[in-house]
Amino acid sequence: MSADLSWNIIIQSFVDAVLYLDNSAAEYFHWSGHLKDILTKSNVRTIKDLNMNSIDPQASKAVFCICDTLTGKIMDKIRRIIESHNFDRIIVYCSVPEYLYGEADDDESIFSMLAKDLEHWMDKPTALAEIKFLPMFHTYIFSDFFITPAFSTFFPLLPTDAGRLNEFYKSQGDKRKIHNLSDIMLSILPPSLQERIKIFAALLDAMFEEMSIAEDCYCVGTTSRLVATELASLQANRSKRSIAKQRASIILVDRTLDIATAVNHTCETLGNKILGILPTLPGHHNDVVVNMNCLCGHESFNAVPGCLAHVNSPTGKTFLQSFLTKRSKESMMEIFRSLVTAVSDEKFPLDISPRVGQFSAEKLSNLLQLFKNNTTAYSKHTELLQYAIAVLNAMTSEKNKSWEKLLGIEKMLALRLSDTSDKSETMSILSDLVEINLKQSKGILSVEDILQLILFSCSLVGEECDVNYSEFESLVTRVAFSEQNSLGNIRLFDEDISIDSFKRYMKTFHNNLLGLCEARNQLKQFRDLLKVGSQYTSPYQGINKQILDAVFDRKRAELTDIENKSSGLRDLIKSGFSLFMNVSKPRPNDHSLLYLFVIGGITCDEIKSITETVASQYPKTKVIIGSTRLLKPEDVCVQILKEDNLFI
């Protein structure tokens, strides 16, 4: 059965049903293009958030699409919905494979047992419930890049998490001792994190199985090692069941090994600036709110917001790929020319010349105004207009000043740090630069900005960075308790918090910061991000670029930091022959297809850098980039400050 046929069968099950989606499923359908199919082809009764409890008394059928495990809180939500309705037919599509739920009875599967619970809650003699596996896992933004929305908050472990694990063991009466991340195995992690890693690996395995690919698993970083080990064992079991049509390599990389590249404010791509400046679409992690009010005739009327996800449209695919892989000016001119063409097609009066170098926010705005109140033209060019307005919103946002200021500080920091032999002075150098900028542009730097600069500096320098708490606290509070913030609450990532809460946040942030400084301690080949020498065009080089350069090195130097976790017979034979023959070790570029997957997120500028590097230097290898999410600087800061990556 083809993938398209499978989806056609699934969509038919939505007919006349109330469709409930959790946030991850909603984002998956949003980016996969399936949401449009659901709205136009399925004759679905209505679509609701899983957390909504509005009642439809006429509905007799419900379909649930869930990306989480069907236990605990999820089943409680489903039960409340069922008991408040009059359903007699329920279908649940779950993204977690059935075998991960544990051992079932000899006579009945886990999903069958759970379906009986659903039938019991419907409390009807004719009630019928089914639970089916549907891998709502990866969705392609363009042909060479995909994301995994259900794992947007999946973030790698930090060295300081070893200490937290020891405290956890102690509270359980367990005397074991973890000295560093290299001691950590999957079996000793908290059960919830074990489950998440197993589900992630299982869905990666299902993705490769669907494409009939046998993958060699490589990793850089602790969390990637845990995932790669699990994935390799699944692949070995799969190879016993079926013969793959193609071989490929996958390199899994921990984001925490290079936070500097993730939090910097470069804007080589339009995607980086748009994602970084525009507000995030509610309930999502990878899309933004595009304010369409400029096309409305009445100021009091708020238009439905636009977004970037138009993967069903050729126009959408073209601009999305452009935003993520091309230079900002090039993407802007593509938008500008396309708008001029649309204006010409609609026979609107046009007095703007689309010459290269003549692009401006004012001219873009003037072009867009020609579509105001014209619903026919808007419907015809809806995707183009949303991308154009996203560009305009980003160009005219008040955040631009802060973005440019931070980029300037980051450039000065990188240059100063690359020229400084004593890296323990990192915080002092940062403090001096911040002080100068605060005097020059009072109030333009926020607490979030300072935290991002600290993350940038500490990740860039690594273990040599000396971050004592008093120096860290002094730098942050200089902004947090300035004149405009001296009373009341402190604004932190769109949330008002008390001074006591702020201090608790800072202690958590500092502890995680110490972990980030040690993140590359176990590495040898990729230990340094800062680069000194005339051969480098930038004072630092991101770890993903370093990994690709090492993999495709013509001298085929040993890859000391890239672990091979594949456990197939071929690798055992190859290792055995290498004892008495000149047989090289397996390398990720042994195959013509290579997947590079970053756990913890990737930026648009990184995607551009990787695609350009591969196209110009390694054209014989197809490299597909994957990540848990698209990142902006604020996302990393929130993850370090507020999220718990160990006890999830």
N, C-alpha and C positions, 0 to 999 in steps of 0.2 A: 504494500500500500504506500503510495507516495505521500510526501509531507502535505502537499496541497489537498489531496483527497482526505487525509486525516483531519485537516482543519475544516474541510467542508462537512464532514460527519459531525465534528464537535459543534460547529456553529448551528447545525440543525437541532441539536439538543437544547439550544437556547430559546427555541420558538415558544412564544406565549409564556415565558418564565420571568420571574423576578430574578435578576442576576446580581449577586452579591460579590464584590471584589474586595480583598484586602489591599492595602496601599501598594505593596510590591506587585501584585497581579495587575492593578490599575496602571502602574508605571510600565510594566512589561507590555501590556496591550497598547498603551499610549505610543511606545517607541517601535513596536513590531508592526504597526499598521493594522492590527487586527481589530482595534476599537472601531474603526470606520466600517469594517465588514459587519461587526456586531450591530451597529446602528442602522446600516442600510440593507443588510441581507437576512438577518436572523429573525426579524419580527419579534424581538425581545419586548417584554411588557414594560420593564423599566430597569435601570441600572442603579444600584445603591452601594454606598460604602458599607463595609461589614460592620462598622460601628454605629450605623444609623438604625434606629428602631421604629421608623415610621411604618404604619401598618397598611397593607393593601388587602382589604377584606375579600375582594373578588378573586385574588390570586390562588390558584390550586397547585402551582408548580414553582419550585425554586431551584436555581443553580448557584453553587458556591465555587469560586475560584480562589484557592488558598495556596500561598507559597510557603507557609509555615507548617510545622508538624501538627497533626490533628490530635492534640492533647490539651489538657488544662484550660487556659483562658480562651483559646480558640474554640474549643468544643462548648464552653460555657456560652460564648456569644452565639454560636449556631443554635444551641438549645433555646436560648431566650427568643431568638427570631422565630424558630419553629413553633414554640408554644404560644406565641402571640398571633399566629396566623392559622389558616385553615388548609394547609398544604396536604396533598395526598401523593405527591411525587417530588422526590429530591434527588439531585445529582450533585456530587461533590468532586471537583477536579483538584487534586492535590499535587504539589510539585515535589513532594518528598517521596522517594521510592519506598514501596511497601516493605522491602526487606530490612530497612533501617529501623523499623518499629520493634524489632525483636522477634523472638520465635513465636510462631502461632501454634494453635492446637493442630493435631494431626488431621482433624476432620474439617477445619475451617480456617480461612485466611484472616489476617488482622483486619483488612478492609471490610470483609464480610461481617466480622464481629462489630465493627464500628457502625456499619450500615444498619445493623439490627437496632442499635441504640437510636439512630435517627428515626427508624420506623416506630419504635416505642414512643418517642416524643411526639410523633404525629398523632398517635392514639386513634388510628382508624384501621378497620379490618382490611381495607383495600390499599393501605399505605405501601409504597414501594420506594426504596432508597438504594442508590449505587454510589460507590466511591471508586474513582479511577485515577491512575497516575497520568499527569500531564506536565511534562518538564517545562514550566514557565521560567526559563533560566537565562538564556542569552538572547540578545537582540542586536542586530547590526545597525549602527548609525550610518556607516557606508561600507562598501564592499570589503575593506581591509581593517575595519575597527568595530568591535562589539563591546557591549557592557552587560553586566549582570545585575539588574535592578534589585533583586531580592537580597543581594549581599552588599548593598551600598554602604552600610555601616560596619562591614567586616574590616577590621583594622589589625595590623600585625602586632605581635607581642613586643614589649620593650625589655631591655635588660633588668630594669627595676621591678618588672613583674615577677622575677625569680624570688625576690624578697617577699612580695605579696603572697606568692604561692606557699612559701615557708610558714607565713603567719596562718594561712588557711589550714595547712597540715597540722600545725600546732593546736589550732582550735578544735580539730577533729581527733586529737590524741595521737596523731601520727608523728613519729620522730624523724622521718626522712628529711634530708637537707639538699636543697637545690643551690648549687654555687653559681651557675650562670645558665644562659639560655641553651647552651649546647647539651646540658644535662636533661633537658625537657623532652619527654616522649609523649605521644598522644594520650596514652593510657593514664597518665598522672595529672592531666589537666582537669579543671572542673567539668562535671558532666555536660553542662549546657554548651561549653566551648567545644568539647569533644564532638558533640552532636552536630554543631554547626560546621566544623571542619569535615566531618564524614559526609554530611549532606552536600557541601560544596564540591568535594571530590567526586561524589557519586553523580552529580549533575554534569560535571566536566566529562566524566567517563561516558555518560549517556549521550552527550553532545558528539564526542568522537565516534561512538558506536553508530549513531545515526548516519554519520558521514562515512562509515566503514574505514576509519583511520586507526592504525596502530601507532600510538605515540610513545616516544622515548621521553622520559620525564627528567627534567633538570631543575635546579633550584638555587636561589641565592637568598639567604636569610632563614631565620628559624621557623616562622609560620609557613613560609613557602616549602621548607623541608618537610614539615608535618603533612601538608597537603599533597606534595609530590610523592611522598612515601605511600600514602593511602591510595593515590591515583594509580601509581605503578602496580600495586597489588591487585587493584580492580582490573587494570588492563591485562595483567597476566592471567587472571581468571577468565576474562572475556576472550582472550586468544585461544582458549581451550574450546570455547563454544562456536566461534566463527572465525573465518579467515578474512583479514582486512584487505581492502583493495589498494590502500596507499599507506605509506609510512610518513610520519612527521615527527618533529621535535617540539616540545613545549618547555619554555623557560619561565618558571614562576619567580617573581621578584617581590621582596618586601618593600613597601613604600617607606617605611621608617628608616631605611638605609640612606635615603636621600629626601629629606624634608625640604631642604633649601630650594630645590628646583620647583617643588610644589607650592611654596608660599611666595615665590618672587612675583613681581608685578610687571614682568615683561608683557608686551602685547604685540608679538610678532604676528599673531593671528587675531582675526576679529573675534573668534570664539572665546579666546582667553578674556578679552575685555568685556564682551557681552555677558558671559557667565559670571564674571567677577563683579560687575557693576549692577546689573539688573536683579530685581528680587526673584528668589526661587519660587517656582510654581508650587502652591500649597500641596503637601502630601507627596511631593516628588523630590528627587535629589539631582536630576540631570537636565532639567529644563527650567526656563525662566518665564516670568510674566512680561508679555509685551503689551504695553499700554496703547490701546488703539483709539483713544478718545480724540486724537487729532483729526480723525476722519468723520467724527460725529458733528451734526449740524447744531446740536443744542449742548451748551456747556454743562447743563444740569444732568445730562444723560451720560451714564457710564457704560461704555461699550464692553462687550464680553472680551476678556483679554486674549491676546494671541499667544503663540508659543513658537518653538523652533522645530518641533517634531512633525514633519510632513513627509514621512518616508514613502508614502504611496505615490507621491507626486514626483515626476522627473525634475521639476523645478526645485522641489524641496531637497531631493537627493543632491542635486548639483550645488546648491548653496550651502547645505550642511557640510559637504566634503570641502568646499572652498573655505568655509569658516574655520575648519579644523586643520587644513593642510597647506593653505596658501598665505602669502604675506598680506598683512592688513590692507595695504594700499591696492593690491591686486584684487582682493575681494570687494573692496569698496567700489572700484571702477566697474566690476562685473554687475553689482547692484545698480549702479548709476546708469550704465548702458541699457540694462534690462528695463529699468523704469522708463527711460527715454523711448525705447522701442514700444513699450506698453502704451505710453501717452500718444505716440504716433499712430498705433493701431486703433486707438479709441478716437482719433482725430481731435484731441484736445489741443488748444492753442499752446504752442511751444516756442519759447524764446530763449532757451538755454542750450548752450553748446556743450556736448559731452566730451570735450577735449581732455586728454590725459593731463593730470596736474591741476585741473580746474574744479576738483571735487571739494565740496564744503557742506557743512550741516545746513546752512541757509538754503543752498541750492537743492539739497535733498528734500528739505521741508517744502520748498516751493513746488517741487514736482509732486509730492504726496498730496498737497492741497488740491491738486487738479482732480483727485479721486473722491474728494469730500462730498458726502451726501449722494453719491452715485452708486446705488446698490448693484446695478448691473455690472458696472466696471469692477466694483469691489469683488463680486462673486467670481468674475472671470480671472482676476489676478490676485486672489486672496493670499496664496502662499508668498508670492513676491512682495506684496505689501507688508506682510507680517515681518519678513526678514529685513526689509528696508526700514520699517519703523523700529525694529530692534536695534539696528545700527544707529539710527537717529537718537533713540532714547539713551544709548550708551555714550554717544558723542556729546550730548547736551546735559548729561547728569552732573550733579554737584560733586559726585564721588570722583570725578576725573582729576580734580586738583589733588586730592589725597593720593590717588593712584600714581600720578606722575611724581609727586613728592617722594613717595615710598620707593619708587623705581630709582630715583636719583640717589637716595640714601643707600639702597642696596648695591648700586654700582660702586659708590665710594667705599662702602664696607668691603666688598670683594677685592677691590684694588689694594686697600690698606692692609687687609689680612694676608693677601698673597705676598706683600712686600715685608711683612712683619715676621721676624724669626721667633719672637716670644708670643705664641698664640694664647697664652694664659691672660693676655691683656685684652682679649676680645670684648668683654663686657665694658671695659674702660673706653675702648675705641668707639663702641656703639653709643655709650653714654655721652661722649663728647659730640658726636655727630647729631644725636637727638637734641642735645642742649642748644647747639647752633641753630638747628631748624626750628626749635620752639621759639627762639628769640626772633628769628627772621619772619616766621609765619605763625603767629600766636593762634592757638586753637585748632589748627588744621590737622594735627595728629591726635588720634583717639587712643584709648586704652587698647582696643583691638589692634590698632596699627603697631603699637609698641610691642605687643605680644608676638605679632607676626615677624617683626624685625629681630626679636630675640631668637625665635625659632630658626629663622634664616641663618643668623650668625652661628648659633651653636651647632646646627646640623652641618654647616659648611666646614667648620673647624674640627668638629668631632671630639675625640678624647682629650685633646690638648686644651680644650676650653675649660676654664675654671669659673664655675657659676656658683658662688656662695650666695646664700639666701639674702643676706643683708644688702648686697650690691644689686641683686635682682629686684628686691622689694623697693629699694630706693629709686631705681629707674622707672618702675611701673607706677609707683605712687606719685611721682613727680607730675605725671599727666593726670592720673585718676583723681588726685586731690588738688588740682589747680583751682584758681579762683572760681571758674564756672562750675566746678564739681565739688566745691568745699562743703556743701550742705546736702542733707538728704541722701537719696539713693544714687547709685552709679549705674550708668547705662552700659550694658555689656551684651553685645550681639542681640540687639532689639529686645532686651529684657532689663527691667529695672530691678536691681538687687541691692540689698542692704550692705552696709560697710562690713559687717561681720561675715556675711555670705561671700563677699568679695575677697576677704582675707583667706577664707577656707579654699576658695577657688585657686588663689595664688599659691597656696601650699601644695595643692594637687598638681598644678601646672609646673611648679618648680621640681617636684619629684619626677614627673614625666620628662621634664627637660633634661635632668641628669641621665635618664635612660637613653634619650636621643643622642646625647653626647657620646655614649658608649656603644651605640647601635652597630658601628662598623668595627668594633674591637676584634671580632673573630675573623675579620677579613684580612687578606694580604694584598691581593691584586687590585681590589677596588676600595682600599682603605681611605684614599685621599680624594676629595672632590676638588680642592684647590690645586691649580696647576700653575707652575712657574716655568717660563721659558718662551722663546720667540716662536716656537712651533704652534703655540696655542693662541687662538683668536680671542679667547675669553679667559678671565682669571680662574674660572672654575668650569668643571665638566660634569654633567649629570650622570648618575650611575647607569641609566639605561643605555646611553650613548657609549659609555665605557664597556659595558657588557657586549654590545654588538660589535664594537671594534675588536675586542678580544676574541670573540667567537669566529669572526671572519679574517682574523690575522693570517696573512699569507705564510708566515713562518710557522703557523700552527703551534705556537707556544702553549705550554700546559695551562689549562684553565683551573687554577688552584682554588678559586672561590666558587666555581660552578659545579655543584654536586650532581652526579648522575644517579638517579634513583630507580632506573628501569631494572626489572628483574626477570627478563625473558631468557629463554634458552640460548638465543643468539648471543646475548651479552656474556653468558657464562662460558660458551664455547670460545668466544673471542678473547676473554680474559685468560682462559686456559692455554690457548695457542700462544698468547703473548709471553708465556714463561719461557718458551724455547724458539720463538720466531719473532721477527720484527713486525709485530702487529700493533697499529696505533690504537689508542684508547678511543672510545666513542666520543663524538663531538656533536653539539647541537646542529651544526651545518652539514652533517652527514647526509641529510635529506634535503630535497628541493623545497620543502614546505616547513616553515618555522613559525610557531606561535610564541609571542612574547606577552606574558600576562602579568600585570602589576596588581598585587593585592593591596588595597588601600586607596586606589584611585590614581588617575593620570590627568595631566593638564593638556589643553589643546596645543600649546606650544611644544610640548614633548612629542605629541603625535606628529606634528609638522616636522620636527627635527629627525624623528625616526624614519618617516616615510621618505624624506629627502635623502638621508644617508643611504638607505637601502636602494633607492632608485638610481643614485649616482655611483655607488661603490659596489653594491652586491646585487646587480640586476638579475642574476641567474637564480636567486632564491626568492621565493614568495614569502614575505613576512606579514603575518596577520597579528595585529595588536589587540589585546583584550585587557579589560580592567573592571574592577568592581563598580567604578563610577567615574564621571567626569568631575575634576576637582577645580575649585577656586581657592585662593589663599584662606578665606574665612572658614571653609570646611575643615581644613587641617587644624586650625586653631581651636575650633569647637570640639573636634575629636579629642585633641590633647587635653582640653580644659574640662569638658563635661562628660564625655562618653567613657564607659568602662569596657575595655577590650578583653578583659580576662573573665570577669564574672558577669556575663551578658544575660 
